[in-house]
Amino acid sequence: MSDLRYPVGRFNMETDPTDDERSPLIDEISETPSRLRAAIRILSDEQLDTPYRPGGWTVRQVVH
């Protein structure tokens, strides 16, 4: 990883989605809060307070 600020790379929107493409994306966004709660439920306080890079945000800060 060459740039720790963008661990998965910079976002690049390559297309303008059609209505048919947009609908499942909206559904995915609406499901995100419950999926996120389920994902972090198993984490310890230590894990929640771990930043992804030196000086970076912790899991707890990101999901707050």
PyMOL Python script that loads the backbone (N, CA, C, O; Angstrom):
from pymol import cmd

cmd.read_pdbstr("""\
ATOM      1  N   MET A   1       0.858  -1.155   0.000  1.00  0.00           N
ATOM      2  CA  MET A   1       0.000   0.000   0.000  1.00  0.00           C
ATOM      3  C   MET A   1       0.910   1.224   0.000  1.00  0.00           C
ATOM      4  O   MET A   1       1.710   1.407   0.917  1.00  0.00           O
ATOM      5  N   SER A   2       0.790   2.041  -1.002  1.00  0.00           N
ATOM      6  CA  SER A   2       1.691   3.179  -1.114  1.00  0.00           C
ATOM      7  C   SER A   2       1.181   4.437  -0.417  1.00  0.00           C
ATOM      8  O   SER A   2       1.984   5.257   0.028  1.00  0.00           O
ATOM      9  N   ASP A   3      -0.117   4.604  -0.316  1.00  0.00           N
ATOM     10  CA  ASP A   3      -0.669   5.798   0.322  1.00  0.00           C
ATOM     11  C   ASP A   3      -1.670   5.367   1.381  1.00  0.00           C
ATOM     12  O   ASP A   3      -2.789   4.970   1.057  1.00  0.00           O
ATOM     13  N   LEU A   4      -1.269   5.444   2.657  1.00  0.00           N
ATOM     14  CA  LEU A   4      -2.113   4.969   3.749  1.00  0.00           C
ATOM     15  C   LEU A   4      -3.405   5.761   3.893  1.00  0.00           C
ATOM     16  O   LEU A   4      -4.330   5.299   4.562  1.00  0.00           O
ATOM     17  N   ARG A   5      -3.496   6.937   3.286  1.00  0.00           N
ATOM     18  CA  ARG A   5      -4.743   7.703   3.370  1.00  0.00           C
ATOM     19  C   ARG A   5      -5.854   7.035   2.565  1.00  0.00           C
ATOM     20  O   ARG A   5      -7.033   7.229   2.864  1.00  0.00           O
ATOM     21  N   TYR A   6      -5.502   6.268   1.569  1.00  0.00           N
ATOM     22  CA  TYR A   6      -6.481   5.613   0.699  1.00  0.00           C
ATOM     23  C   TYR A   6      -6.162   4.119   0.614  1.00  0.00           C
ATOM     24  O   TYR A   6      -5.659   3.654  -0.409  1.00  0.00           O
ATOM     25  N   PRO A   7      -6.451   3.361   1.685  1.00  0.00           N
ATOM     26  CA  PRO A   7      -6.029   1.958   1.728  1.00  0.00           C
ATOM     27  C   PRO A   7      -6.633   1.082   0.633  1.00  0.00           C
ATOM     28  O   PRO A   7      -6.047   0.057   0.282  1.00  0.00           O
ATOM     29  N   VAL A   8      -7.773   1.453   0.091  1.00  0.00           N
ATOM     30  CA  VAL A   8      -8.363   0.663  -0.998  1.00  0.00           C
ATOM     31  C   VAL A   8      -8.345   1.445  -2.303  1.00  0.00           C
ATOM     32  O   VAL A   8      -8.943   1.021  -3.292  1.00  0.00           O
ATOM     33  N   GLY A   9      -7.670   2.568  -2.309  1.00  0.00           N
ATOM     34  CA  GLY A   9      -7.591   3.399  -3.503  1.00  0.00           C
ATOM     35  C   GLY A   9      -8.630   4.512  -3.485  1.00  0.00           C
ATOM     36  O   GLY A   9      -9.596   4.471  -2.723  1.00  0.00           O
ATOM     37  N   ARG A  10      -8.418   5.482  -4.320  1.00  0.00           N
ATOM     38  CA  ARG A  10      -9.369   6.590  -4.441  1.00  0.00           C
ATOM     39  C   ARG A  10     -10.621   6.111  -5.171  1.00  0.00           C
ATOM     40  O   ARG A  10     -10.553   5.258  -6.055  1.00  0.00           O
ATOM     41  N   PHE A  11     -11.761   6.675  -4.785  1.00  0.00           N
ATOM     42  CA  PHE A  11     -13.021   6.343  -5.446  1.00  0.00           C
ATOM     43  C   PHE A  11     -13.051   6.980  -6.825  1.00  0.00           C
ATOM     44  O   PHE A  11     -12.673   8.139  -6.997  1.00  0.00           O
ATOM     45  N   ASN A  12     -13.504   6.212  -7.799  1.00  0.00           N
ATOM     46  CA  ASN A  12     -13.621   6.713  -9.155  1.00  0.00           C
ATOM     47  C   ASN A  12     -14.966   6.277  -9.722  1.00  0.00           C
ATOM     48  O   ASN A  12     -15.157   5.096 -10.013  1.00  0.00           O
ATOM     49  N   MET A  13     -15.898   7.206  -9.883  1.00  0.00           N
ATOM     50  CA  MET A  13     -17.209   6.901 -10.450  1.00  0.00           C
ATOM     51  C   MET A  13     -17.060   6.861 -11.959  1.00  0.00           C
ATOM     52  O   MET A  13     -16.864   7.893 -12.600  1.00  0.00           O
ATOM     53  N   GLU A  14     -17.156   5.663 -12.522  1.00  0.00           N
ATOM     54  CA  GLU A  14     -16.896   5.497 -13.945  1.00  0.00           C
ATOM     55  C   GLU A  14     -18.142   5.645 -14.808  1.00  0.00           C
ATOM     56  O   GLU A  14     -18.036   5.926 -16.001  1.00  0.00           O
ATOM     57  N   THR A  15     -19.320   5.459 -14.219  1.00  0.00           N
ATOM     58  CA  THR A  15     -20.538   5.518 -15.022  1.00  0.00           C
ATOM     59  C   THR A  15     -21.612   6.314 -14.303  1.00  0.00           C
ATOM     60  O   THR A  15     -21.513   6.572 -13.103  1.00  0.00           O
ATOM     61  N   ASP A  16     -22.625   6.695 -15.039  1.00  0.00           N
ATOM     62  CA  ASP A  16     -23.821   7.305 -14.479  1.00  0.00           C
ATOM     63  C   ASP A  16     -24.876   6.199 -14.512  1.00  0.00           C
ATOM     64  O   ASP A  16     -25.405   5.896 -15.582  1.00  0.00           O
ATOM     65  N   PRO A  17     -25.197   5.585 -13.357  1.00  0.00           N
ATOM     66  CA  PRO A  17     -26.072   4.415 -13.362  1.00  0.00           C
ATOM     67  C   PRO A  17     -27.481   4.721 -13.870  1.00  0.00           C
ATOM     68  O   PRO A  17     -28.019   5.809 -13.663  1.00  0.00           O
ATOM     69  N   THR A  18     -28.052   3.734 -14.534  1.00  0.00           N
ATOM     70  CA  THR A  18     -29.440   3.825 -14.981  1.00  0.00           C
ATOM     71  C   THR A  18     -30.350   3.592 -13.784  1.00  0.00           C
ATOM     72  O   THR A  18     -29.878   3.217 -12.711  1.00  0.00           O
ATOM     73  N   ASP A  19     -31.654   3.810 -13.958  1.00  0.00           N
ATOM     74  CA  ASP A  19     -32.603   3.557 -12.871  1.00  0.00           C
ATOM     75  C   ASP A  19     -32.545   2.097 -12.428  1.00  0.00           C
ATOM     76  O   ASP A  19     -32.618   1.810 -11.233  1.00  0.00           O
ATOM     77  N   ASP A  20     -32.415   1.168 -13.386  1.00  0.00           N
ATOM     78  CA  ASP A  20     -32.342  -0.260 -13.045  1.00  0.00           C
ATOM     79  C   ASP A  20     -31.074  -0.586 -12.268  1.00  0.00           C
ATOM     80  O   ASP A  20     -31.095  -1.458 -11.399  1.00  0.00           O
ATOM     81  N   GLU A  21     -29.986   0.084 -12.558  1.00  0.00           N
ATOM     82  CA  GLU A  21     -28.737  -0.129 -11.825  1.00  0.00           C
ATOM     83  C   GLU A  21     -28.764   0.572 -10.469  1.00  0.00           C
ATOM     84  O   GLU A  21     -28.165   0.094  -9.506  1.00  0.00           O
ATOM     85  N   ARG A  22     -29.456   1.696 -10.397  1.00  0.00           N
ATOM     86  CA  ARG A  22     -29.501   2.493  -9.177  1.00  0.00           C
ATOM     87  C   ARG A  22     -30.330   1.825  -8.082  1.00  0.00           C
ATOM     88  O   ARG A  22     -29.976   1.923  -6.907  1.00  0.00           O
ATOM     89  N   SER A  23     -31.406   1.159  -8.430  1.00  0.00           N
ATOM     90  CA  SER A  23     -32.309   0.562  -7.446  1.00  0.00           C
ATOM     91  C   SER A  23     -31.603  -0.399  -6.486  1.00  0.00           C
ATOM     92  O   SER A  23     -31.773  -0.257  -5.275  1.00  0.00           O
ATOM     93  N   PRO A  24     -30.815  -1.373  -6.969  1.00  0.00           N
ATOM     94  CA  PRO A  24     -30.120  -2.254  -6.017  1.00  0.00           C
ATOM     95  C   PRO A  24     -29.073  -1.517  -5.180  1.00  0.00           C
ATOM     96  O   PRO A  24     -28.780  -1.923  -4.055  1.00  0.00           O
ATOM     97  N   LEU A  25     -28.518  -0.454  -5.715  1.00  0.00           N
ATOM     98  CA  LEU A  25     -27.553   0.330  -4.946  1.00  0.00           C
ATOM     99  C   LEU A  25     -28.244   1.033  -3.782  1.00  0.00           C
ATOM    100  O   LEU A  25     -27.694   1.109  -2.683  1.00  0.00           O
ATOM    101  N   ILE A  26     -29.441   1.541  -4.021  1.00  0.00           N
ATOM    102  CA  ILE A  26     -30.220   2.179  -2.958  1.00  0.00           C
ATOM    103  C   ILE A  26     -30.588   1.148  -1.898  1.00  0.00           C
ATOM    104  O   ILE A  26     -30.519   1.436  -0.703  1.00  0.00           O
ATOM    105  N   ASP A  27     -30.979  -0.053  -2.328  1.00  0.00           N
ATOM    106  CA  ASP A  27     -31.292  -1.127  -1.376  1.00  0.00           C
ATOM    107  C   ASP A  27     -30.073  -1.456  -0.517  1.00  0.00           C
ATOM    108  O   ASP A  27     -30.187  -1.650   0.693  1.00  0.00           O
ATOM    109  N   GLU A  28     -28.922  -1.516  -1.151  1.00  0.00           N
ATOM    110  CA  GLU A  28     -27.688  -1.828  -0.419  1.00  0.00           C
ATOM    111  C   GLU A  28     -27.391  -0.757   0.631  1.00  0.00           C
ATOM    112  O   GLU A  28     -26.975  -1.072   1.746  1.00  0.00           O
ATOM    113  N   ILE A  29     -27.606   0.496   0.272  1.00  0.00           N
ATOM    114  CA  ILE A  29     -27.388   1.587   1.230  1.00  0.00           C
ATOM    115  C   ILE A  29     -28.346   1.459   2.406  1.00  0.00           C
ATOM    116  O   ILE A  29     -27.942   1.670   3.550  1.00  0.00           O
ATOM    117  N   SER A  30     -29.601   1.119   2.152  1.00  0.00           N
ATOM    118  CA  SER A  30     -30.580   1.011   3.242  1.00  0.00           C
ATOM    119  C   SER A  30     -30.269  -0.153   4.180  1.00  0.00           C
ATOM    120  O   SER A  30     -30.650  -0.121   5.350  1.00  0.00           O
ATOM    121  N   GLU A  31     -29.582  -1.179   3.678  1.00  0.00           N
ATOM    122  CA  GLU A  31     -29.218  -2.340   4.499  1.00  0.00           C
ATOM    123  C   GLU A  31     -27.922  -2.117   5.287  1.00  0.00           C
ATOM    124  O   GLU A  31     -27.625  -2.871   6.214  1.00  0.00           O
ATOM    125  N   THR A  32     -27.170  -1.110   4.933  1.00  0.00           N
ATOM    126  CA  THR A  32     -25.851  -0.897   5.520  1.00  0.00           C
ATOM    127  C   THR A  32     -25.856  -0.717   7.036  1.00  0.00           C
ATOM    128  O   THR A  32     -25.025  -1.337   7.700  1.00  0.00           O
ATOM    129  N   PRO A  33     -26.737   0.092   7.628  1.00  0.00           N
ATOM    130  CA  PRO A  33     -26.682   0.252   9.091  1.00  0.00           C
ATOM    131  C   PRO A  33     -26.828  -1.059   9.859  1.00  0.00           C
ATOM    132  O   PRO A  33     -26.074  -1.299  10.803  1.00  0.00           O
ATOM    133  N   SER A  34     -27.773  -1.906   9.481  1.00  0.00           N
ATOM    134  CA  SER A  34     -27.948  -3.166  10.214  1.00  0.00           C
ATOM    135  C   SER A  34     -26.780  -4.112   9.962  1.00  0.00           C
ATOM    136  O   SER A  34     -26.379  -4.845  10.866  1.00  0.00           O
ATOM    137  N   ARG A  35     -26.235  -4.111   8.770  1.00  0.00           N
ATOM    138  CA  ARG A  35     -25.080  -4.962   8.480  1.00  0.00           C
ATOM    139  C   ARG A  35     -23.849  -4.483   9.245  1.00  0.00           C
ATOM    140  O   ARG A  35     -23.048  -5.291   9.715  1.00  0.00           O
ATOM    141  N   LEU A  36     -23.708  -3.185   9.363  1.00  0.00           N
ATOM    142  CA  LEU A  36     -22.588  -2.621  10.111  1.00  0.00           C
ATOM    143  C   LEU A  36     -22.702  -2.952  11.593  1.00  0.00           C
ATOM    144  O   LEU A  36     -21.714  -3.335  12.219  1.00  0.00           O
ATOM    145  N   ARG A  37     -23.901  -2.809  12.161  1.00  0.00           N
ATOM    146  CA  ARG A  37     -24.104  -3.170  13.573  1.00  0.00           C
ATOM    147  C   ARG A  37     -23.748  -4.635  13.806  1.00  0.00           C
ATOM    148  O   ARG A  37     -23.097  -4.964  14.797  1.00  0.00           O
ATOM    149  N   ALA A  38     -24.169  -5.509  12.905  1.00  0.00           N
ATOM    150  CA  ALA A  38     -23.868  -6.935  13.051  1.00  0.00           C
ATOM    151  C   ALA A  38     -22.361  -7.193  12.959  1.00  0.00           C
ATOM    152  O   ALA A  38     -21.827  -8.033  13.684  1.00  0.00           O
ATOM    153  N   ALA A  39     -21.693  -6.484  12.084  1.00  0.00           N
ATOM    154  CA  ALA A  39     -20.254  -6.696  11.888  1.00  0.00           C
ATOM    155  C   ALA A  39     -19.436  -6.257  13.095  1.00  0.00           C
ATOM    156  O   ALA A  39     -18.448  -6.907  13.438  1.00  0.00           O
ATOM    157  N   ILE A  40     -19.830  -5.161  13.746  1.00  0.00           N
ATOM    158  CA  ILE A  40     -19.026  -4.667  14.864  1.00  0.00           C
ATOM    159  C   ILE A  40     -19.451  -5.240  16.208  1.00  0.00           C
ATOM    160  O   ILE A  40     -18.742  -5.078  17.201  1.00  0.00           O
ATOM    161  N   ARG A  41     -20.579  -5.897  16.251  1.00  0.00           N
ATOM    162  CA  ARG A  41     -21.082  -6.465  17.508  1.00  0.00           C
ATOM    163  C   ARG A  41     -20.069  -7.410  18.147  1.00  0.00           C
ATOM    164  O   ARG A  41     -19.997  -7.502  19.372  1.00  0.00           O
ATOM    165  N   ILE A  42     -19.295  -8.102  17.340  1.00  0.00           N
ATOM    166  CA  ILE A  42     -18.357  -9.104  17.854  1.00  0.00           C
ATOM    167  C   ILE A  42     -16.988  -8.522  18.225  1.00  0.00           C
ATOM    168  O   ILE A  42     -16.133  -9.242  18.739  1.00  0.00           O
ATOM    169  N   LEU A  43     -16.773  -7.230  17.969  1.00  0.00           N
ATOM    170  CA  LEU A  43     -15.466  -6.634  18.236  1.00  0.00           C
ATOM    171  C   LEU A  43     -15.317  -6.235  19.700  1.00  0.00           C
ATOM    172  O   LEU A  43     -16.273  -5.800  20.342  1.00  0.00           O
ATOM    173  N   SER A  44     -14.106  -6.392  20.210  1.00  0.00           N
ATOM    174  CA  SER A  44     -13.795  -5.962  21.579  1.00  0.00           C
ATOM    175  C   SER A  44     -13.570  -4.449  21.592  1.00  0.00           C
ATOM    176  O   SER A  44     -13.438  -3.825  20.539  1.00  0.00           O
ATOM    177  N   ASP A  45     -13.526  -3.866  22.795  1.00  0.00           N
ATOM    178  CA  ASP A  45     -13.223  -2.437  22.908  1.00  0.00           C
ATOM    179  C   ASP A  45     -11.853  -2.130  22.307  1.00  0.00           C
ATOM    180  O   ASP A  45     -11.670  -1.104  21.652  1.00  0.00           O
ATOM    181  N   GLU A  46     -10.898  -3.022  22.535  1.00  0.00           N
ATOM    182  CA  GLU A  46      -9.554  -2.816  21.980  1.00  0.00           C
ATOM    183  C   GLU A  46      -9.602  -2.762  20.452  1.00  0.00           C
ATOM    184  O   GLU A  46      -8.959  -1.913  19.836  1.00  0.00           O
ATOM    185  N   GLN A  47     -10.358  -3.665  19.852  1.00  0.00           N
ATOM    186  CA  GLN A  47     -10.477  -3.667  18.396  1.00  0.00           C
ATOM    187  C   GLN A  47     -11.193  -2.409  17.901  1.00  0.00           C
ATOM    188  O   GLN A  47     -10.801  -1.819  16.894  1.00  0.00           O
ATOM    189  N   LEU A  48     -12.239  -2.006  18.611  1.00  0.00           N
ATOM    190  CA  LEU A  48     -12.980  -0.806  18.219  1.00  0.00           C
ATOM    191  C   LEU A  48     -12.121   0.450  18.315  1.00  0.00           C
ATOM    192  O   LEU A  48     -12.353   1.420  17.593  1.00  0.00           O
ATOM    193  N   ASP A  49     -11.136   0.436  19.200  1.00  0.00           N
ATOM    194  CA  ASP A  49     -10.287   1.609  19.410  1.00  0.00           C
ATOM    195  C   ASP A  49      -8.966   1.539  18.651  1.00  0.00           C
ATOM    196  O   ASP A  49      -8.045   2.300  18.949  1.00  0.00           O
ATOM    197  N   THR A  50      -8.859   0.648  17.686  1.00  0.00           N
ATOM    198  CA  THR A  50      -7.648   0.500  16.885  1.00  0.00           C
ATOM    199  C   THR A  50      -7.769   1.310  15.594  1.00  0.00           C
ATOM    200  O   THR A  50      -8.699   1.097  14.816  1.00  0.00           O
ATOM    201  N   PRO A  51      -6.830   2.241  15.358  1.00  0.00           N
ATOM    202  CA  PRO A  51      -6.865   2.994  14.095  1.00  0.00           C
ATOM    203  C   PRO A  51      -6.345   2.124  12.952  1.00  0.00           C
ATOM    204  O   PRO A  51      -5.563   1.200  13.175  1.00  0.00           O
ATOM    205  N   TYR A  52      -6.777   2.421  11.744  1.00  0.00           N
ATOM    206  CA  TYR A  52      -6.328   1.635  10.593  1.00  0.00           C
ATOM    207  C   TYR A  52      -4.938   2.048  10.119  1.00  0.00           C
ATOM    208  O   TYR A  52      -4.294   1.323   9.362  1.00  0.00           O
ATOM    209  N   ARG A  53      -4.480   3.216  10.566  1.00  0.00           N
ATOM    210  CA  ARG A  53      -3.122   3.685  10.260  1.00  0.00           C
ATOM    211  C   ARG A  53      -2.693   4.627  11.374  1.00  0.00           C
ATOM    212  O   ARG A  53      -3.548   5.145  12.093  1.00  0.00           O
ATOM    213  N   PRO A  54      -1.399   4.864  11.539  1.00  0.00           N
ATOM    214  CA  PRO A  54      -0.948   5.798  12.568  1.00  0.00           C
ATOM    215  C   PRO A  54      -1.603   7.172  12.370  1.00  0.00           C
ATOM    216  O   PRO A  54      -1.522   7.763  11.293  1.00  0.00           O
ATOM    217  N   GLY A  55      -2.245   7.662  13.421  1.00  0.00           N
ATOM    218  CA  GLY A  55      -2.915   8.954  13.343  1.00  0.00           C
ATOM    219  C   GLY A  55      -4.273   8.910  12.674  1.00  0.00           C
ATOM    220  O   GLY A  55      -4.936   9.937  12.533  1.00  0.00           O
ATOM    221  N   GLY A  56      -4.690   7.716  12.258  1.00  0.00           N
ATOM    222  CA  GLY A  56      -5.975   7.588  11.567  1.00  0.00           C
ATOM    223  C   GLY A  56      -7.126   7.378  12.528  1.00  0.00           C
ATOM    224  O   GLY A  56      -6.922   7.251  13.736  1.00  0.00           O
ATOM    225  N   TRP A  57      -8.323   7.343  11.997  1.00  0.00           N
ATOM    226  CA  TRP A  57      -9.523   7.140  12.796  1.00  0.00           C
ATOM    227  C   TRP A  57      -9.606   5.698  13.256  1.00  0.00           C
ATOM    228  O   TRP A  57      -9.093   4.791  12.600  1.00  0.00           O
ATOM    229  N   THR A  58     -10.260   5.498  14.390  1.00  0.00           N
ATOM    230  CA  THR A  58     -10.498   4.149  14.890  1.00  0.00           C
ATOM    231  C   THR A  58     -11.800   3.622  14.300  1.00  0.00           C
ATOM    232  O   THR A  58     -12.587   4.374  13.726  1.00  0.00           O
ATOM    233  N   VAL A  59     -12.013   2.326  14.451  1.00  0.00           N
ATOM    234  CA  VAL A  59     -13.277   1.728  14.010  1.00  0.00           C
ATOM    235  C   VAL A  59     -14.435   2.424  14.718  1.00  0.00           C
ATOM    236  O   VAL A  59     -15.442   2.760  14.095  1.00  0.00           O
ATOM    237  N   ARG A  60     -14.285   2.633  16.008  1.00  0.00           N
ATOM    238  CA  ARG A  60     -15.353   3.279  16.789  1.00  0.00           C
ATOM    239  C   ARG A  60     -15.688   4.664  16.226  1.00  0.00           C
ATOM    240  O   ARG A  60     -16.860   5.026  16.121  1.00  0.00           O
ATOM    241  N   GLN A  61     -14.666   5.430  15.868  1.00  0.00           N
ATOM    242  CA  GLN A  61     -14.904   6.767  15.325  1.00  0.00           C
ATOM    243  C   GLN A  61     -15.591   6.707  13.966  1.00  0.00           C
ATOM    244  O   GLN A  61     -16.468   7.520  13.676  1.00  0.00           O
ATOM    245  N   VAL A  62     -15.204   5.767  13.150  1.00  0.00           N
ATOM    246  CA  VAL A  62     -15.786   5.658  11.809  1.00  0.00           C
ATOM    247  C   VAL A  62     -17.255   5.269  11.873  1.00  0.00           C
ATOM    248  O   VAL A  62     -18.077   5.817  11.139  1.00  0.00           O
ATOM    249  N   VAL A  63     -17.587   4.332  12.741  1.00  0.00           N
ATOM    250  CA  VAL A  63     -18.972   3.841  12.777  1.00  0.00           C
ATOM    251  C   VAL A  63     -19.888   4.677  13.653  1.00  0.00           C
ATOM    252  O   VAL A  63     -21.102   4.471  13.646  1.00  0.00           O
ATOM    253  N   HIS A  64     -19.335   5.607  14.401  1.00  0.00           N
ATOM    254  CA  HIS A  64     -20.155   6.430  15.292  1.00  0.00           C
ATOM    255  C   HIS A  64     -21.176   7.200  14.532  1.00  0.00           C
ATOM    256  O   HIS A  64     -21.954   7.947  15.126  1.00  0.00           O
TER     257      HIS A  64
END
""", "prot")
cmd.dss("prot")
cmd.show_as("cartoon", "prot")
cmd.util.cbc("prot")
cmd.orient("prot")
